[in-house]
Amino acid sequence: MKNLSLRQITLLAIFAAVVLTGLGYWAYNSFRWEEKEIDHGYSTEAKQNDFLAAEIFLQRHGVSATSIKNLSLLENHRWRGQALGPDDTIVLVNANKTLNQDRYDRLYEWVENGGTLIVSTQNPYIGAHTNQEDLLLRDFGVTPAVDTTNDFAEKLFDVFDNKDQQDDESDETNQADEQDTDLKNDQEIDPLKDNKNKTATSKTDEKPENHYRCNLDKEPTTVEFADEAAPLAFDFSRHDPFTFYDDSDEEIDDEEMESNTETLAGESEATAEKNTDNTSHMLYFDVGTGGITITSDTSIWTNPRIDCRDHAYALWRLVNHNGRVWFLTNQDAPSLTSIIWRNAPYGIIAALLALVLWLWAKSQRFGPVFSAAQTARRSLAEHIYASAMLLWRNQQHPQLLNLLRQQIIQRLQHHPQIFAASQQEQLIFLQELTGINREAIQRALYADNLHHPQDFANAIAHLQTIRKQL
């Protein structure tokens, strides 16, 4: 190979540099670095614990929190070796109408000694349609709103509606991003365009990520908290407010707890804005050295909603910072039978009636029982006779003769002298052996014109006799 001169090497280096520079310039103008955040949904732990975000929020502010999916803590005030402290906070979720007298007395005594209780008027497993009464709400003059959202179909429709809203929100966001990208590309391609062309593509109003999840398009419910300059905002749009009856002159529990509208408005930790019908979404009551907060919806502190409005800050204000926060979720659901009876009693009655009629139709008899006559078993001779008649009608009777004749010839082979003798000598031998007439033996062994049934039967009988004698 011929060595390149210094000039040639220099030219090649310059050419390579120009090519690489051109490729770099083309790549810089053709490719664009973009960063996108992809939401993979909740983690497994968050799916199993609806109050995981609330726990993390409280723990970051120095308050321990624990979630329990039962109400066992109310029995002996201890869970897994950890006792319920006097400065702790209990958040009862879906626990309406689950407090029996023993649970309620122990829980009320604990609140009087400094405990903090947050309870809701909701219980999707029981609902407000039963005549059962909640002891705590009764003593504090609270009547839950009529339950209109416990129907499974409505909840299912709500899930699909929320999904559709989220899809619409995602589509609008993607459309806005595409329009922004197109506008940016137009500006990069032609920077000398007039400002009128820049504003030709209108920009869709971007909505925050939690717009539909937090119902930001609806007016929030405001609740006044003590020592707060402005009321806190809540999203209570999923449940109706409960009714509060202010019995200011009535003593509750041996004069240990008194509540009236004036005390709730001025001296309570938190009070709700109430209309003329005394309906509210949140009320606070001082009980001894502790307090009880009654709200229409504790799901405002679940994972999807705690970041809405002022939910997280309100939780921080309501709990006792000197103890642990216990989220107790009730999962004691009625049996499947009771649920079906509650929702479809007429269907169950119709099914039972249909079952009774079916059993009656299967058990009822009309007239005497008919017994089928058992026919006697036929003899083997009848089967043989029927088979022979079938062969005779089909002109296949020579097969029987040929079969017997072949068997007789095979047996004559065991007598070499007789087998090698002539036909007449064989007939004489067989006549002496069986006693049958020589003409009958010859007709049975060698005749082919046996067309009469009697002749055929005689020939078969003679052949069977000869075979047995041989």
C-alpha positions as CSV (number, residue, x, y, z in Angstrom):
1,M,0.0,0.0,0.0
2,K,1.3,3.4,-1.0
3,N,2.0,5.7,2.0
4,L,-0.1,8.8,2.1
5,S,1.5,12.2,2.1
6,L,1.1,14.7,4.8
7,R,-1.1,16.8,2.6
8,Q,-3.4,13.9,1.8
9,I,-3.7,13.0,5.5
10,T,-4.6,16.7,6.3
11,L,-7.3,16.8,3.6
12,L,-8.8,13.5,4.9
13,A,-8.8,14.8,8.4
14,I,-10.5,18.1,7.3
15,F,-13.1,16.1,5.3
16,A,-13.9,13.8,8.3
17,A,-14.2,16.9,10.6
18,V,-16.6,18.5,8.2
19,V,-18.7,15.3,7.9
20,L,-18.8,14.9,11.7
21,T,-19.7,18.5,12.2
22,G,-22.5,18.3,9.7
23,L,-23.9,15.1,11.3
24,G,-23.7,16.8,14.7
25,Y,-25.6,19.9,13.5
26,W,-28.2,17.7,11.9
27,A,-28.7,15.6,15.0
28,Y,-28.8,18.7,17.2
29,N,-31.7,20.2,15.1
30,S,-33.5,16.9,14.5
31,F,-33.5,15.3,18.0
32,R,-34.9,16.8,21.2
33,W,-34.4,15.7,24.8
34,E,-37.7,15.3,26.7
35,E,-38.4,14.1,30.2
36,K,-41.7,12.6,31.0
37,E,-43.0,11.4,34.3
38,I,-45.0,8.1,34.1
39,D,-47.4,7.3,36.8
40,H,-47.3,3.5,37.6
41,G,-50.2,3.8,40.1
42,Y,-50.1,3.0,43.8
43,S,-47.6,0.6,45.3
44,T,-48.7,-2.7,46.7
45,E,-48.4,-1.3,50.3
46,A,-50.6,1.7,49.4
47,K,-53.2,-0.6,47.8
48,Q,-53.4,-2.7,51.0
49,N,-53.4,0.4,53.3
50,D,-55.8,3.2,52.5
51,F,-54.3,5.5,55.1
52,L,-50.6,4.9,54.2
53,A,-50.2,8.5,53.0
54,A,-51.7,9.8,56.2
55,E,-49.3,7.7,58.2
56,I,-46.3,8.9,56.3
57,F,-47.5,12.5,56.6
58,L,-47.9,12.2,60.4
59,Q,-44.6,10.3,60.9
60,R,-42.7,13.1,59.0
61,H,-44.1,15.5,61.5
62,G,-43.1,13.4,64.5
63,V,-46.3,11.6,65.2
64,S,-46.4,7.8,65.1
65,A,-49.3,6.2,63.2
66,T,-50.7,2.7,62.8
67,S,-53.5,1.2,60.6
68,I,-55.5,-1.8,61.8
69,K,-58.2,-3.4,59.7
70,N,-60.4,-4.4,62.6
71,L,-61.7,-3.0,65.9
72,S,-59.8,-5.3,68.2
73,L,-58.1,-2.4,69.9
74,L,-61.4,-1.3,71.4
75,E,-61.8,-4.6,73.3
76,N,-58.8,-4.5,75.6
77,H,-57.1,-1.3,74.5
78,R,-54.0,-3.3,73.4
79,W,-52.8,-4.5,70.0
80,R,-49.8,-6.8,69.5
81,G,-48.4,-6.0,72.9
82,Q,-48.7,-2.2,72.4
83,A,-51.1,-0.5,74.8
84,L,-53.4,2.4,73.9
85,G,-52.0,5.5,75.5
86,P,-54.0,8.2,77.2
87,D,-52.7,10.8,74.7
88,D,-53.3,8.7,71.6
89,T,-55.8,9.4,68.8
90,I,-58.2,6.9,67.4
91,V,-59.7,7.4,64.0
92,L,-62.7,5.1,63.5
93,V,-63.4,4.4,59.8
94,N,-66.7,2.9,58.7
95,A,-67.6,2.1,62.4
96,N,-71.0,3.6,62.6
97,K,-73.4,1.3,64.6
98,T,-70.6,-1.1,65.6
99,L,-70.1,0.2,69.2
100,N,-71.9,-2.1,71.7
101,Q,-72.5,-0.8,75.2
102,D,-69.2,-2.3,76.6
103,R,-67.1,-0.9,73.8
104,Y,-68.7,2.5,74.1
105,D,-68.3,2.7,77.9
106,R,-64.6,1.8,77.7
107,L,-64.0,4.2,74.8
108,Y,-65.9,7.1,76.4
109,E,-63.9,6.6,79.6
110,W,-60.7,6.6,77.7
111,V,-61.7,9.9,75.9
112,E,-62.5,11.5,79.3
113,N,-59.0,10.7,80.5
114,G,-57.4,12.6,77.6
115,G,-57.9,10.5,74.5
116,T,-58.9,11.9,71.1
117,L,-61.5,10.2,69.0
118,I,-62.4,10.9,65.4
119,V,-65.4,9.1,64.1
120,S,-67.6,9.2,61.0
121,T,-71.3,8.7,60.5
122,Q,-70.7,6.3,57.6
123,N,-70.7,2.5,57.4
124,P,-71.1,1.0,53.9
125,Y,-71.6,-2.4,55.4
126,I,-74.7,-1.4,57.4
127,G,-75.9,1.9,56.1
128,A,-78.4,4.3,57.5
129,H,-81.4,2.5,56.3
130,T,-81.6,0.1,59.3
131,N,-83.3,0.9,62.6
132,Q,-80.2,0.2,64.5
133,E,-78.9,3.2,66.5
134,D,-75.3,4.2,67.1
135,L,-74.7,4.8,70.8
136,L,-72.1,7.6,70.4
137,L,-74.1,9.6,67.8
138,R,-77.3,9.2,69.9
139,D,-75.7,10.7,73.0
140,F,-74.3,13.6,71.0
141,G,-77.5,14.3,69.2
142,V,-76.2,13.5,65.7
143,T,-78.4,11.8,63.1
144,P,-76.6,10.5,60.0
145,A,-77.9,11.5,56.6
146,V,-79.9,9.0,54.7
147,D,-77.5,6.7,52.9
148,T,-77.8,7.1,49.2
149,T,-74.4,5.9,48.0
150,N,-74.2,2.4,49.4
151,D,-75.7,0.8,46.4
152,F,-73.0,-1.4,44.7
153,A,-74.1,-0.4,41.2
154,E,-73.8,3.3,42.0
155,K,-70.3,2.8,43.4
156,L,-69.4,0.8,40.3
157,F,-70.7,3.6,38.1
158,D,-68.8,6.2,40.2
159,V,-65.6,4.2,39.6
160,F,-66.1,4.2,35.8
161,D,-67.1,7.9,35.9
162,N,-63.9,8.8,37.7
163,K,-61.9,6.7,35.3
164,D,-63.5,8.5,32.3
165,Q,-62.8,11.9,34.0
166,Q,-59.2,10.9,34.5
167,D,-58.9,9.7,30.9
168,D,-60.4,13.0,29.7
169,E,-58.0,14.9,31.9
170,S,-55.1,12.9,30.5
171,D,-56.3,13.4,26.9
172,E,-56.6,17.2,27.5
173,T,-53.1,17.3,29.0
174,N,-51.6,15.3,26.1
175,Q,-53.4,17.5,23.6
176,A,-52.1,20.6,25.3
177,D,-48.5,19.2,25.3
178,E,-48.8,18.4,21.6
179,Q,-50.0,21.9,20.9
180,D,-47.1,23.4,22.9
181,T,-44.7,21.2,21.0
182,D,-46.0,22.2,17.6
183,L,-45.9,25.8,18.6
184,K,-42.3,25.5,19.8
185,N,-41.3,23.7,16.6
186,D,-42.9,26.5,14.5
187,Q,-41.0,29.1,16.5
188,E,-37.7,27.2,15.9
189,I,-38.3,26.7,12.2
190,D,-39.4,30.3,11.5
191,P,-38.3,32.7,14.2
192,L,-39.2,35.7,12.0
193,K,-43.0,34.9,12.1
194,D,-45.2,37.7,13.3
195,N,-46.5,37.7,16.9
196,K,-50.0,37.3,15.4
197,N,-49.0,33.8,14.1
198,K,-47.7,32.8,17.6
199,T,-51.0,33.5,19.2
200,A,-53.0,31.8,16.4
201,T,-52.8,28.4,18.2
202,S,-54.8,28.8,21.4
203,K,-53.5,27.1,24.5
204,T,-55.9,24.8,26.3
205,D,-56.3,25.6,29.9
206,E,-54.3,23.1,31.9
207,K,-56.0,21.5,34.8
208,P,-54.1,20.2,37.8
209,E,-53.6,16.5,38.3
210,N,-56.1,16.3,41.1
211,H,-58.8,18.4,39.5
212,Y,-61.4,15.6,39.2
213,R,-60.0,13.5,42.0
214,C,-60.5,16.3,44.5
215,N,-63.6,17.8,42.8
216,L,-61.9,21.2,42.4
217,D,-64.8,22.2,40.1
218,K,-67.1,22.2,43.1
219,E,-67.4,24.7,45.9
220,P,-65.5,23.4,49.0
221,T,-67.1,23.0,52.4
222,T,-65.5,25.5,54.9
223,V,-64.9,24.6,58.5
224,E,-63.8,27.2,61.1
225,F,-60.9,26.0,63.4
226,A,-59.8,27.8,66.5
227,D,-56.7,29.9,66.1
228,E,-57.0,29.9,62.3
229,A,-57.3,33.2,60.5
230,A,-59.4,31.6,57.7
231,P,-61.7,28.6,57.6
232,L,-60.2,25.4,56.3
233,A,-61.6,24.0,53.0
234,F,-62.8,20.4,52.7
235,D,-64.2,18.2,49.9
236,F,-67.3,16.6,51.5
237,S,-69.1,16.3,48.1
238,R,-69.3,12.5,48.4
239,H,-71.6,12.4,51.4
240,D,-74.5,14.5,52.7
241,P,-74.1,16.3,56.0
242,F,-75.5,14.9,59.2
243,T,-78.1,16.5,61.4
244,F,-77.1,17.9,64.8
245,Y,-79.7,18.5,67.5
246,D,-78.4,21.1,70.0
247,D,-79.9,20.1,73.4
248,S,-78.1,22.7,75.5
249,D,-80.3,22.2,78.5
250,E,-80.0,18.4,78.6
251,E,-77.2,16.8,80.7
252,I,-75.4,13.9,79.0
253,D,-73.7,11.1,80.9
254,D,-74.1,12.3,84.5
255,E,-73.4,16.0,83.7
256,E,-69.9,15.2,82.5
257,M,-70.4,16.5,79.0
258,E,-72.3,19.6,77.8
259,S,-72.4,20.8,74.3
260,N,-74.3,23.7,72.6
261,T,-74.0,25.7,69.5
262,E,-72.3,28.7,71.3
263,T,-69.6,26.4,72.8
264,L,-68.9,24.7,69.5
265,A,-68.6,28.0,67.7
266,G,-66.2,29.7,70.2
267,E,-64.4,27.3,72.5
268,S,-64.1,24.1,70.4
269,E,-61.1,23.0,68.6
270,A,-63.0,22.9,65.3
271,T,-66.6,23.7,64.4
272,A,-68.5,23.4,61.1
273,E,-70.5,26.0,59.3
274,K,-74.1,25.0,59.9
275,N,-77.2,26.1,58.1
276,T,-80.6,26.8,59.6
277,D,-81.4,23.1,59.7
278,N,-78.4,22.3,62.0
279,T,-76.7,20.2,59.4
280,S,-73.0,19.9,59.4
281,H,-70.0,17.8,58.1
282,M,-67.8,18.2,61.1
283,L,-68.3,18.9,64.8
284,Y,-66.0,18.8,67.8
285,F,-67.0,18.1,71.4
286,D,-64.9,18.5,74.6
287,V,-65.2,15.4,76.7
288,G,-63.3,15.6,80.0
289,T,-59.7,16.2,79.2
290,G,-60.1,14.7,75.7
291,G,-62.2,15.4,72.7
292,I,-64.4,13.8,70.1
293,T,-64.6,14.9,66.4
294,I,-67.6,13.7,64.4
295,T,-67.4,14.0,60.6
296,S,-69.5,12.8,57.8
297,D,-66.6,11.3,55.8
298,T,-63.3,10.0,57.0
299,S,-62.2,9.0,53.5
300,I,-60.9,12.6,53.1
301,W,-57.7,11.2,54.7
302,T,-57.3,8.2,52.4
303,N,-54.5,8.0,49.9
304,P,-56.3,9.5,46.9
305,R,-57.8,12.5,48.9
306,I,-55.5,13.5,51.7
307,D,-53.7,16.0,49.4
308,C,-57.0,17.6,48.4
309,R,-57.9,21.0,49.9
310,D,-56.9,21.3,53.5
311,H,-57.4,17.7,54.4
312,A,-53.8,16.9,55.6
313,Y,-53.5,20.1,57.6
314,A,-56.9,19.5,59.3
315,L,-55.8,16.0,60.3
316,W,-52.7,17.5,61.8
317,R,-54.8,19.9,63.8
318,L,-57.3,17.3,65.1
319,V,-54.9,14.6,66.3
320,N,-53.0,14.7,69.6
321,H,-49.3,15.2,68.8
322,N,-48.2,13.7,72.1
323,G,-49.3,10.2,71.3
324,R,-49.9,7.6,68.5
325,V,-52.6,7.8,65.9
326,W,-54.6,4.6,65.4
327,F,-56.6,4.2,62.1
328,L,-59.1,1.5,62.9
329,T,-61.0,0.3,59.8
330,N,-64.2,-1.7,60.3
331,Q,-64.5,-4.7,58.1
332,D,-67.3,-6.5,59.9
333,A,-69.7,-7.0,57.0
334,P,-73.1,-8.7,57.3
335,S,-73.5,-12.2,55.8
336,L,-74.2,-12.7,52.1
337,T,-77.6,-14.1,52.9
338,S,-78.7,-10.9,54.8
339,I,-77.3,-8.7,52.0
340,I,-79.3,-10.6,49.4
341,W,-82.4,-10.5,51.5
342,R,-82.0,-6.8,52.1
343,N,-81.6,-6.0,48.4
344,A,-83.8,-8.6,46.8
345,P,-86.4,-10.0,49.2
346,Y,-89.0,-10.6,46.5
347,G,-86.5,-12.4,44.3
348,I,-85.7,-14.8,47.2
349,I,-89.4,-15.4,47.9
350,A,-90.0,-16.2,44.2
351,A,-87.0,-18.5,44.1
352,L,-88.2,-20.4,47.2
353,L,-91.7,-20.7,45.8
354,A,-90.2,-22.1,42.5
355,L,-88.2,-24.6,44.5
356,V,-91.2,-25.8,46.4
357,L,-93.3,-26.1,43.2
358,W,-90.5,-28.1,41.6
359,L,-90.2,-30.5,44.5
360,W,-93.9,-30.9,44.5
361,A,-94.0,-31.6,40.8
362,K,-91.2,-34.2,41.2
363,S,-92.8,-36.0,44.1
364,Q,-96.4,-36.0,43.1
365,R,-97.7,-39.2,41.3
366,F,-100.8,-39.5,39.1
367,G,-102.4,-43.0,39.3
368,P,-100.8,-46.3,40.2
369,V,-97.1,-46.9,39.6
370,F,-96.6,-48.6,36.3
371,S,-94.2,-51.6,36.5
372,A,-92.6,-52.8,33.3
373,A,-93.0,-56.5,32.6
374,Q,-89.8,-58.4,32.9
375,T,-89.6,-60.8,29.9
376,A,-88.0,-64.2,30.4
377,R,-84.5,-64.9,29.0
378,R,-84.6,-66.7,25.7
379,S,-82.8,-70.1,25.3
380,L,-79.6,-70.5,23.3
381,A,-81.4,-72.7,20.8
382,E,-83.6,-69.8,19.8
383,H,-80.6,-67.6,19.1
384,I,-79.0,-70.4,17.0
385,Y,-82.2,-70.9,15.1
386,A,-82.6,-67.1,14.4
387,S,-79.0,-66.9,13.2
388,A,-79.5,-69.9,10.9
389,M,-82.6,-68.5,9.4
390,L,-80.8,-65.2,8.8
391,L,-78.1,-67.0,6.9
392,W,-80.6,-69.1,5.0
393,R,-82.6,-66.0,3.8
394,N,-79.4,-64.3,2.7
395,Q,-78.3,-67.5,0.8
396,Q,-75.2,-67.8,3.0
397,H,-76.0,-71.3,4.4
398,P,-73.2,-73.1,2.3
399,Q,-70.7,-71.4,4.7
400,L,-71.9,-73.6,7.5
401,L,-71.6,-76.7,5.4
402,N,-68.1,-75.8,4.2
403,L,-67.0,-75.1,7.7
404,L,-68.1,-78.5,9.0
405,R,-66.7,-80.3,5.9
406,Q,-63.3,-78.7,6.4
407,Q,-63.2,-79.7,10.1
408,I,-64.1,-83.3,9.1
409,I,-61.3,-83.4,6.5
410,Q,-58.8,-82.0,9.1
411,R,-59.8,-84.8,11.5
412,L,-59.4,-87.5,8.8
413,Q,-55.8,-86.3,8.4
414,H,-55.2,-87.9,11.8
415,H,-56.0,-91.3,10.2
416,P,-53.4,-91.4,7.3
417,Q,-54.7,-94.7,5.9
418,I,-58.3,-93.5,5.7
419,F,-57.3,-90.0,4.4
420,A,-55.2,-91.6,1.6
421,A,-58.0,-94.1,0.6
422,S,-60.5,-93.5,-2.1
423,Q,-63.9,-91.8,-1.6
424,Q,-65.8,-95.1,-1.5
425,E,-63.5,-96.5,1.1
426,Q,-63.9,-93.3,3.2
427,L,-67.7,-93.6,2.9
428,I,-67.6,-97.2,4.1
429,F,-65.4,-96.3,7.0
430,L,-67.6,-93.5,8.1
431,Q,-70.8,-95.7,7.7
432,E,-69.2,-98.3,9.9
433,L,-68.1,-95.6,12.4
434,T,-71.4,-93.7,12.7
435,G,-74.1,-96.1,11.5
436,I,-75.5,-93.5,9.0
437,N,-76.6,-94.6,5.5
438,R,-73.8,-94.3,2.9
439,E,-76.0,-92.2,0.6
440,A,-76.8,-89.7,3.4
441,I,-73.1,-89.4,4.3
442,Q,-72.2,-88.8,0.6
443,R,-74.9,-86.2,0.3
444,A,-73.8,-84.4,3.4
445,L,-70.1,-84.3,2.5
446,Y,-70.2,-83.7,-1.3
447,A,-73.7,-82.5,-2.4
448,D,-74.1,-78.9,-3.5
449,N,-77.8,-78.8,-4.3
450,L,-79.2,-78.6,-0.7
451,H,-81.9,-76.0,-1.3
452,H,-84.6,-77.4,0.9
453,P,-84.5,-76.6,4.6
454,Q,-85.0,-80.2,5.6
455,D,-82.2,-81.4,3.4
456,F,-79.9,-78.7,4.8
457,A,-80.8,-79.6,8.4
458,N,-80.2,-83.3,7.8
459,A,-76.8,-82.7,6.2
460,I,-75.8,-80.5,9.2
461,A,-76.9,-83.2,11.7
462,H,-75.0,-85.9,9.8
463,L,-71.8,-83.8,9.6
464,Q,-71.9,-82.9,13.4
465,T,-72.3,-86.7,14.1
466,I,-69.3,-87.6,11.9
467,R,-67.2,-84.8,13.5
468,K,-68.0,-86.1,17.0
469,Q,-67.2,-89.7,16.1
470,L,-63.8,-88.7,14.6
